[in-house]
């Protein structure tokens, strides 16, 4: 069998770490030429060299820079077949403690920059015959929890914008989908995994009974990028071990778990 992404050009924002690194490796193994777009171009170049791909410096919150980079990549490779956005920024704060300095950077990356990415990919792919655009959402966009008004609201907005993009660019054969990830260890979420009590609480409320892995996200992205998903657009694919059927852990859940398993506190 031929590789599933043979001769495809994949533009992956944040492709040098976390979900992005796993996806870059998976796509390259399936025959894609991977273009890693990252604010830290040195790290992007290092990973791209390992995968036989290429690297560009890119900040999706900078409208002009993003469009210039996408134009450059399109001209260099003839087209972009797959666009994936893993850019993320998370800081948990209750609404009562939000300030412009804490709210606006999250919205800038998670929603505004993410929509600029939809626009840049859609316009590029419209001109070259179509493609697949994949954005990253979160289970928290669908299961409310304390402290996530800025982060999760931005993700919920991105899911809706993805549906609208699917409508607007459908005639051009450009597909838009989201992956809603559960809590999975990456450089951005590493601090959460230092809390054994919290991880046990999350695992308890995940029907599959385990935490996810970056490869779970990469596999979902591979499916959505491939021709196998050619009739799927405007969707949010949850990769969460069925945790959406439950609620996110609350303070009460933590207290009950701490009482029954005190070893998690040490």
N, C-alpha and C positions, 0 to 999 in steps of 0.2 A: 504494500500500500504506500502511496505517496504521503509525505508529511502533510498534515492538515492545513498548514499555513505556508506551503511552498510558494516561494516567489512573492510573498506578501510583504509590504512595508508597514511596520507597526511603530507608531509614535507613542511612547509611554512616558507620561509625566510622573516623576518620582520613581523612575524605573531602576534606581540603584540601591534601594533599601526596602525592607519590609515587604508588603504586598507587591510592590513594584519590582523588586529584585526577583522574587519567585516567579512573577509573570514574565519578566524579561527572559529568564532562563528557560521557562516552559515554551514561550513563543519561539525562541531561537532553536530549541530542540525540535520544534515542529516545522522548521524551514523558513521562518520569517527573518527578514533583515530588521533588526531592532534599533530604533533611534531613541536613545535615552535622553530625556529632557529633564534637567535638574538645575536648581539655582547654584548648587555646588558642582561646577563643571568638572573639576578634578576627579571627584568620586564617580561621576557619570562616565568620564573617559576611561577610567580604570575598569569599570564593569563592562563597558562597550568593547574594550579591547579583548577581554576574556571571551566574549560572545561573538566576536567577529562583526559587531555592529558599529554604530557611530553615536556620537554624543553632541549635544548642544546645550548651551546655557539658556534657561528659560524661566521666567516668573509669570505664571498665568494671571496674576493680578495686574500686570503691566500690559494694557491693551495693545499698545503699539509694538512692544517687544514680542509678544505672543504671535501677533499676525505676521511680523517680519520673519520670525523663526519658522513658522508654518509655511510661508511662501518659499523660504530658502530650502527647506526639506523637500517640498513638493517639486521644486525645480531640479534639485540634485538627484532625486530618485524617480521622478516622473509622476508620482502620485503618493498619497498616503491611503492605505487600505483599512487600517485599524488605528483608532485613537483611544488611548486609555488614560484616565486621569486619576492618579492616586495622591494628589497634593492634599495635605491635611494639616489641621491646626486645632488642638482641643485644649480647653481650660475650663474645668467645671466650677461654676459659681452659681449660687442662687440668684434669682432675679433681683432681690433686694440689694445685692452687692455688685451688680453689673455697673460698669461705667463706660463712657465712650472708649477709653483706652483698652478695655477688655472685650467689649462687644464687637467693635468695628473691625479689628484684625481678623476675628473668626469669620464674620460675615464676608469680609473681603476675599478670603481664601476659599471658604466652603461654599459660598453661593455666587458672589459676583464673578470671581475668577473662574469658577466652574461653568458659569453661563458663557463667559467669554470663550472658554474652551469648546463648548458645544457649538458656538457660532463659528469659530475658526475652523474646526473640523468639518462642520456641515458645509460651509462655503467651499472649502478645498475639495471635499469629496464630491460635492455636486458637480464640480467642473471636470471631474475625472471618471465619472461613471458609477459612483456610489462607494459604500463602505460601512464599517461598523464602529460606533462610538460607544464607549463604556465608561460610566462614571461610578464613583464609590459613594454609596450611602451607608447607613448604619441602622441596626435594629432599633436604636434609640429614637429614630425618626418615627417609629410606629408604636413603640412601647415607652410611654412617658416615664421619666424618673427625675428626681430632684437634681438641680444643679446643671441641667442640660438645655436650658432654654435657648442659648445662643447656638451651641453646637448642633443640637438635634433639630431645631427649627430651620437652620440653614440646610441641613440634609433633607428635611421634608420638602422644602422649597425646591431643592435640586431634583428630587423625584418628580415633582409636578412639572418643572421646566423640561425634564426629559420627555415626558408625555407630549408636551407641546411641540418640542423639536421633532419628535417622531411624526407628528401630524404635518408640520410645515415642510419637512424634507423628505417625506415618504415618496412623493412623486419622483424624486431624484435618486431613489434606491439607496438612501442613507438611513441606516438603522441606529436607533438610540436606545440604550438600556442602562439600568443601574444594577449594581450588586450591593445589597444591604448586608453588611458583615456584622457578626456577633463580636464580642470582645475576644480579640486574638492578639497574641504577643507580637509586637513590632517595636522598633525604637521609640515610636510615639506613645505606645501604651505600656511600655516596660514598667513604669512606676506602679501601675495597677497590679502587676503580678508579684510585687513585693508583699502584698497583703494576702496572706494565705487564707484568712477568714473570708475575704471578699471573693477570691477565686473559688473556694469551696461553695459559697452561696450561689454563685453564678452556675457552677457545674450542677448543683442540686436542682436548679430550675431550668436545666437544658435536657429535654427528653432523651437525647442520644447519650447523655451522661458523660460527655467529655468536652474539653475546650477545643476550639477549632485551631487550625494551623494555616500558615500562609499559603501552603500548597492547595488548601481547599478553595481559597480565593482565586489562585492562579488557574485551577482547573475550571472554575466557573467562567473566568474571563476567556479561557481558551474556547469553551463551548460557544459563548456569545460572539466571539470574534470569527468563528468558523462558519463555513457554508451550511453546516448542520443547523444553525440557528437562523437561516436565511429568511424565515417567515415570522421572526420574533422581533418586535419593536415596540417601544413605549412601556416596557415591563421593568419591574424591580424584582430581581431574583434574590430571595433571602438565602443566605448561606449561614445558618445559625443553629443547626441541630434541632430544629423545631422549637426553639426557644420563644418564637413569636406567639406560641400558643399559651405561654405563661406570662407572668408579670416580671419585670426586673426586680432584683432583690431590694428589699426595703430595710430600714433600720431595725424593725422588728425581726426580720429574718436573720439579720446579723446577730441580734441578741439571743435568739433561740439557738442558733448554731453555736455561738460562743459558750452557752450554758451546757450544751450536749457534747461539745468537742473542745475542751479548754486547751488542748495541745496546739490548736491553731493560733492561739494567742502568743505563742513563744517563738 
